[in-house]
Amino acid sequence: MFLRHARFRFFDDYSVKIAEAIDALDDEQVWTRPNESSNSVGNLLLHLSGNVRQWIVSGVGGAEDTRNRAGEFAARGSVSKTELIELVKTTLDQADAVLAKVERECAAANSDAPLQRVCSPQAYEVTVLDAIFHVVEHFSYHTGQIVFAAKWLAEGRVSFYDDRRLNLEK
Protein backbone atom coordinates (compact mmCIF):
# COMPACT_ATOMS: atom_id res chain seq x y z
CA MET A 1 0.00 0.00 0.00
CA PHE A 2 2.83 2.42 0.87
CA LEU A 3 4.44 2.04 -2.55
CA ARG A 4 1.14 2.44 -4.40
CA HIS A 5 0.41 5.56 -2.41
CA ALA A 6 3.88 7.01 -3.10
CA ARG A 7 3.40 6.38 -6.82
CA PHE A 8 -0.07 7.95 -6.68
CA ARG A 9 1.33 11.10 -5.03
CA PHE A 10 4.06 11.49 -7.66
CA PHE A 11 1.89 10.88 -10.74
CA ASP A 12 -1.69 11.77 -9.84
CA ASP A 13 -1.13 14.57 -7.37
CA TYR A 14 2.18 16.43 -7.27
CA SER A 15 3.16 16.22 -10.94
CA VAL A 16 -0.37 17.23 -12.02
CA LYS A 17 -0.24 20.32 -9.79
CA ILE A 18 3.27 21.19 -10.97
CA ALA A 19 2.25 20.85 -14.63
CA GLU A 20 -0.76 23.14 -14.15
CA ALA A 21 1.34 25.67 -12.25
CA ILE A 22 4.09 25.68 -14.91
CA ASP A 23 1.56 25.92 -17.71
CA ALA A 24 0.42 29.28 -16.30
CA LEU A 25 3.97 30.69 -16.45
CA ASP A 26 6.15 31.83 -19.32
CA ASP A 27 9.85 30.95 -19.52
CA GLU A 28 10.89 34.21 -17.87
CA GLN A 29 8.51 33.71 -14.94
CA VAL A 30 9.80 30.15 -14.44
CA TRP A 31 13.21 31.66 -13.67
CA THR A 32 11.99 34.65 -11.63
CA ARG A 33 13.41 34.84 -8.10
CA PRO A 34 11.84 37.03 -5.43
CA ASN A 35 15.37 37.76 -4.22
CA GLU A 36 18.86 36.27 -4.50
CA SER A 37 18.49 34.08 -1.42
CA SER A 38 15.38 32.41 -2.86
CA ASN A 39 14.91 29.89 -5.64
CA SER A 40 12.98 30.17 -8.87
CA VAL A 41 10.47 27.58 -10.02
CA GLY A 42 13.11 26.46 -12.52
CA ASN A 43 15.63 25.85 -9.73
CA LEU A 44 13.03 23.90 -7.76
CA LEU A 45 12.27 21.68 -10.76
CA LEU A 46 15.97 20.96 -11.30
CA HIS A 47 16.28 20.28 -7.58
CA LEU A 48 13.30 17.90 -7.49
CA SER A 49 14.66 15.97 -10.43
CA GLY A 50 18.11 15.76 -8.82
CA ASN A 51 16.68 14.65 -5.49
CA VAL A 52 14.44 11.94 -6.98
CA ARG A 53 17.25 10.67 -9.15
CA GLN A 54 19.76 10.62 -6.29
CA TRP A 55 17.52 9.07 -3.63
CA ILE A 56 15.34 6.68 -5.62
CA VAL A 57 16.93 6.00 -9.02
CA SER A 58 20.46 5.82 -7.61
CA GLY A 59 20.03 5.23 -3.88
CA VAL A 60 17.26 2.63 -4.06
CA GLY A 61 17.67 1.49 -7.66
CA GLY A 62 21.46 1.32 -7.80
CA ALA A 63 22.04 3.59 -10.82
CA GLU A 64 25.16 5.74 -10.89
CA ASP A 65 24.79 8.97 -8.89
CA THR A 66 25.78 11.89 -11.11
CA ARG A 67 23.94 14.65 -9.26
CA ASN A 68 25.28 18.22 -9.23
CA ARG A 69 23.18 19.64 -6.37
CA ALA A 70 24.91 23.04 -6.37
CA GLY A 71 24.22 23.38 -10.09
CA GLU A 72 20.49 22.94 -9.47
CA PHE A 73 20.48 26.14 -7.45
CA ALA A 74 23.04 28.06 -9.52
CA ALA A 75 21.10 27.77 -12.79
CA ARG A 76 19.64 31.01 -14.13
CA GLY A 77 17.22 30.63 -17.03
CA SER A 78 19.28 28.08 -18.89
CA VAL A 79 16.47 25.56 -19.47
CA SER A 80 13.02 26.16 -21.00
CA LYS A 81 9.89 25.29 -19.04
CA THR A 82 9.13 22.56 -21.61
CA GLU A 83 12.54 20.99 -21.02
CA LEU A 84 12.12 21.27 -17.24
CA ILE A 85 8.75 19.48 -17.33
CA GLU A 86 10.23 16.78 -19.56
CA LEU A 87 13.19 16.37 -17.18
CA VAL A 88 10.89 15.90 -14.18
CA LYS A 89 8.64 13.52 -16.14
CA THR A 90 11.61 11.42 -17.29
CA THR A 91 13.02 11.32 -13.77
CA LEU A 92 9.66 10.30 -12.28
CA ASP A 93 9.30 7.58 -14.92
CA GLN A 94 12.73 6.22 -13.94
CA ALA A 95 11.80 6.39 -10.26
CA ASP A 96 8.49 4.66 -10.96
CA ALA A 97 10.34 1.76 -12.57
CA VAL A 98 12.41 1.42 -9.37
CA LEU A 99 9.30 1.65 -7.17
CA ALA A 100 7.49 -0.93 -9.31
CA LYS A 101 10.47 -3.27 -8.93
CA VAL A 102 10.43 -2.87 -5.13
CA GLU A 103 6.68 -3.48 -5.17
CA ARG A 104 7.19 -6.72 -7.15
CA GLU A 105 9.94 -7.77 -4.71
CA CYS A 106 7.57 -7.23 -1.77
CA ALA A 107 4.85 -9.23 -3.50
CA ALA A 108 7.24 -12.08 -4.35
CA ALA A 109 8.52 -12.20 -0.77
CA ASN A 110 5.00 -11.69 0.63
CA SER A 111 6.75 -9.32 3.01
CA ASP A 112 7.95 -5.77 3.44
CA ALA A 113 11.55 -7.01 3.74
CA PRO A 114 12.60 -5.25 0.49
CA LEU A 115 11.52 -1.96 2.12
CA GLN A 116 13.83 -2.67 5.05
CA ARG A 117 16.93 -3.08 2.86
CA VAL A 118 19.58 -0.46 3.63
CA CYS A 119 20.66 1.89 0.86
CA SER A 120 22.95 4.94 0.85
CA PRO A 121 21.59 7.93 -1.06
CA GLN A 122 23.53 11.17 -0.60
CA ALA A 123 25.89 9.34 1.81
CA TYR A 124 23.09 8.59 4.31
CA GLU A 125 22.43 5.02 5.40
CA VAL A 126 18.66 4.59 5.39
CA THR A 127 16.13 1.91 4.61
CA VAL A 128 14.43 1.84 1.23
CA LEU A 129 11.20 2.84 3.00
CA ASP A 130 12.93 5.83 4.61
CA ALA A 131 14.43 6.92 1.28
CA ILE A 132 11.09 6.76 -0.52
CA PHE A 133 9.27 8.51 2.32
CA HIS A 134 11.91 11.26 2.30
CA VAL A 135 11.46 11.85 -1.42
CA VAL A 136 7.64 11.89 -1.27
CA GLU A 137 7.76 14.39 1.60
CA HIS A 138 10.45 16.49 -0.11
CA PHE A 139 8.51 16.49 -3.40
CA SER A 140 5.36 17.59 -1.59
CA TYR A 141 7.16 20.46 0.12
CA HIS A 142 8.58 21.85 -3.10
CA THR A 143 5.34 21.26 -5.01
CA GLY A 144 3.72 23.66 -2.55
CA GLN A 145 6.46 26.22 -3.18
CA ILE A 146 6.04 25.89 -6.95
CA VAL A 147 2.26 26.29 -6.71
CA PHE A 148 2.66 29.32 -4.43
CA ALA A 149 5.12 30.95 -6.83
CA ALA A 150 2.88 30.27 -9.84
CA LYS A 151 -0.16 31.73 -8.06
CA TRP A 152 1.93 34.78 -7.20
CA LEU A 153 3.40 35.22 -10.70
CA ALA A 154 0.28 34.25 -12.68
CA GLU A 155 -2.51 35.59 -10.52
CA GLY A 156 -5.86 33.97 -11.25
CA ARG A 157 -4.49 31.39 -13.69
CA VAL A 158 -3.77 28.55 -11.23
CA SER A 159 -6.62 26.78 -9.44
CA PHE A 160 -7.05 23.17 -8.44
CA TYR A 161 -10.38 23.07 -6.67
CA ASP A 162 -13.82 24.46 -7.34
CA ASP A 163 -13.76 27.50 -5.06
CA ARG A 164 -17.36 28.36 -5.95
CA ARG A 165 -18.43 25.72 -3.44
CA LEU A 166 -16.83 27.75 -0.65
CA ASN A 167 -18.92 30.79 -1.56
CA LEU A 168 -22.14 28.75 -1.34
CA GLU A 169 -21.43 27.85 2.28
CA LYS A 170 -21.53 31.50 3.41
Secondary structure as the mmCIF struct_conf table of DSSP 4:
data_model
#
loop_
_struct_conf.conf_type_id
_struct_conf.id
_struct_conf.beg_label_comp_id
_struct_conf.beg_label_asym_id
_struct_conf.beg_label_seq_id
_struct_conf.end_label_comp_id
_struct_conf.end_label_asym_id
_struct_conf.end_label_seq_id
HELX_RH_AL_P HELX_RH_AL_P1 PHE A 2 PHE A 8
HELX_RH_PI_P HELX_RH_PI_P1 ARG A 9 TYR A 14
HELX_RH_AL_P HELX_RH_AL_P2 SER A 15 ASP A 23
TURN_TY1_P TURN_TY1_P1 ALA A 24 ALA A 24
BEND BEND1 LEU A 25 LEU A 25
HELX_RH_AL_P HELX_RH_AL_P3 ASP A 27 VAL A 30
TURN_TY1_P TURN_TY1_P2 TRP A 31 TRP A 31
BEND BEND2 PRO A 34 ASN A 35
TURN_TY1_P TURN_TY1_P3 GLU A 36 SER A 37
BEND BEND3 SER A 38 SER A 38
HELX_RH_AL_P HELX_RH_AL_P4 VAL A 41 VAL A 52
HELX_RH_PI_P HELX_RH_PI_P2 ARG A 53 VAL A 60
TURN_TY1_P TURN_TY1_P4 GLY A 61 GLY A 61
HELX_RH_AL_P HELX_RH_AL_P5 ARG A 69 ALA A 74
BEND BEND4 GLY A 77 GLY A 77
BEND BEND5 VAL A 79 VAL A 79
HELX_RH_AL_P HELX_RH_AL_P6 LYS A 81 ALA A 109
TURN_TY1_P TURN_TY1_P5 ASN A 110 ASN A 110
BEND BEND6 SER A 111 ASP A 112
HELX_RH_AL_P HELX_RH_AL_P7 ALA A 113 GLN A 116
STRN STRN1 VAL A 118 CYS A 119
HELX_RH_3T_P HELX_RH_3T_P1 PRO A 121 ALA A 123
STRN STRN2 VAL A 126 THR A 127
HELX_RH_AL_P HELX_RH_AL_P8 VAL A 128 LEU A 153
TURN_TY1_P TURN_TY1_P6 ALA A 154 GLY A 156
BEND BEND7 ARG A 157 ARG A 157
BEND BEND8 TYR A 161 TYR A 161
TURN_TY1_P TURN_TY1_P7 ASP A 163 ASP A 163
HELX_RH_AL_P HELX_RH_AL_P9 ARG A 164 LEU A 168
TURN_TY1_P TURN_TY1_P8 GLU A 169 GLU A 169
#
